[in-house]
Amino acid sequence: MDDMQLWNLGTERLKVLLSGLSDGTGQELARLLILYRKAKETYAAIVAETDAMSVCGECKGQCCRNGKYRITVFDVMARIAIEKPTAADFAQKPLCPYGTDSGCLMEPGLRPADCVLFICDAIYLKLSPQAELLLAQQESLLRGYVHDASCLTGEAMGTPLLLWAAKK
């Protein structure tokens, strides 16, 4: 099975999973998904304050290469929950299949957590101690939401979608 087939299989299975949840579980999961998106937005905003755009512009997004395994089950679920499908182009290697040569197609709250959490050395050097502390707090929240959603659904929500689909 190729990457696009795995992608389609994984997203269809997630839709089935979401539709099969009890009302209470579905509501709790919806709450976690909102908190997850907001924590990623907060994290990205803190990083943006370091003038990350100029740093990223200089290196031309080297961290965005070969990113097909960065989007997790929970990341895709967040997009499905708000009916915002993800376009994936697995033919554009080595570029990330979820972006273009001019950058990511996703707003920060809906980007893969791995992409939001990654901080290169050049950006890290620009962070204040206070920003580092705030980022650590947001990362802890993000990881907690993934853990809680995994417990709630009985699925490993932090698993890359393509790997999760291949195991099912």
N, C-alpha and C positions, 0 to 999 in steps of 0.2 A: 504494500500500500504506500502511495507517495504522500508527501507532506500535505498537499491540498485535500486528499481523501481523508487523512487523519484529522485535519482541521475540521472538515465538515462533519465527520463522525463524532468528534468530541463536542462540537457545538450542539449537535442534535441531541446527544446524550445529556448534555447540561440542561437543555430545554425540557427534556423528559423528567430529569431530576427535580427541577424547579416546579414543574406542574404537579408532581406527585407529593409535594410536601404538605403536611397538615397546615391549617390556617395559622396556628400559633408558631410553628416552626418557620413558616414562610415569613411571618411578620418579624420574627427575631432575626432571621437571615437578612431581610430587607434593611433592618436597622443597622446590622453589622456592615452591610455593603455601603450604606451612606457614610458611616463613621470611617470606613476604610478609604473611600474617595476623599473625604475631607482631610484626613491625616496625610494623604499623598499630596493634596493641594497645599497644605501648610508646609510640608517638608520642601516641596519644590519652591515655594515662595521664599523660604529662608535661604535656600541655595541661590536663588535668583538675585538676592540682595548682595551677593559677592561679585556681581558683574559676570556671572557664569556665561552669559550669551557671548561676550567677547572671547572668553577662553575657548568655548566650544567652536566659535567661528574660526579661530586660529588653527585648531587641530582638525577641523572639519568632521567632527563626530566619530573619531576612531572607536569610541566605546560602543557605537551603534552598529558595528559590523557583526555579521553572523548572529543575529539575535532571535532566531526562530524558537529557541527554547526559553526565552525570557518571559513570555506571557503565560501566566499560570491559570489553573482552573478557576480560581477565585477572581482573577483579573477579567477573564472572559465572562464569568457569571455577572460581574458588576456591569458589564456592557449589555449583556442580554437583559438584565433586570430593568434597565431603562430604555430598552429597545433601540440601542445604538450599536448596530453590527460593526464588526471589525473587518476591514479590508486587509487581506493578507496576500502578498505577491511573493511566492517562494522562488520565482524564477530570477529575481533581481540580485542574486548573490554577487558580492559579499554583503550588500546592503541588508539591513534589517527588513524582513518582509512586512513590517508594519509601519514603514516610513518611506521616505524618498531621499534622493541625494541632497535635498535642501532641508531635511529634518524630519522629525517625528510627525505623524499625522494625527496623533492623539493629544488631547489636552492633558495636563499633568494628573488630574484626578482619575483619569481612565487609562493612564499608561501602565505598563507592567511595573509592579513594585520594584523589581530588580533594577529597572531603568531609573526610576525615581531615586532609589537608595544609593546608586553608584555615584561616588564622588572621586574624581581623579585627583592626582597629587596637586596639580596646578590650582584647582578650586579649593582643595583642602587647606592649602597654605594661606588662602584668603579668609578663612573662617575665623571669627573671633571665638574665644573660649565660651562665651554665652551662646553663640550660634551652634557650636559643637554640642553643648548640653541640650539645647532645644531639639536638635536633630536626633540625638540619642533617645530623647523622650518620644518623639514622633515615630521613630523606628520601632521602639518597644511596643507602642500602641498598634502599629501596623501588623507586627508579628503576632500580637495577641488576638487581633481580629481574625487573622487567618487561622490561628489555632482554635478559637471559639467556633468559627464556621465549620472547621473540620470535625470537631466534636458534635456539632449540631446535625450535620448531614451524614456523618459516617464515611466521608470521602476525604482524601488528602488534598485539600484545597490549595496547598502551596506547590503542588506538582505541576511542572510545565504541561500545558494542555496536550501537546503532541505525544508526550510520553504517557499521559493518563489515558488518552484515547487508544494508544497501541496496546495497553494492558487489558483493556475491557473486552 
